[in-house]
Amino acid sequence: MTFLSPDVLTHAAARLMTETGRLADTEAELELSNMEQCARAFILQLKAIHALELHNQRQEETQTSQKYSRYEDLPPLMPEDRDRLKRELIRLLSPRGIGAAGPNAGRLSKAPDTEH
């Protein structure tokens, strides 16, 4: 999940607001082209901040909605994981592999030596 921080855009919008205020407060001839550029850039910053917030909301909804409570609801395994699982199951279930010590052999209990 990728959350994006809007802090940089917020700081840029604050600078644009300050610049627009400075241009409006000058006693000299009003530079309309500069003021218009600042206003357009400010609007773009606000739109980008809004888009980032929507992205973060979608990411959060995706994270909270992916709760798996049943085996059928789980996503399928990746092909390489599925192949690895098949090889491991074949190794564990083959008659030749019963006595072989695998990487997890220390954690498994040995089969009882009793006959029925």
JOPEHU-V984623 format. One record per helix or strand of 2 or more residues. SS is the DSSP state (alpha for helix, beta for strand). FROM is the first residue (numbers start at 1). TO is the last residue. If there is no record, write none. Layout:
# JOPEHU-V984623
ss = {SS | SS}
from = {FROM | FROM}
to = {TO | TO}
This chain:
# JOPEHU-V984623
ss = {alpha | alpha | alpha | alpha | alpha | alpha}
from = {7 | 32 | 71 | 79 | 95 | 105}
to = {25 | 65 | 73 | 93 | 97 | 107}
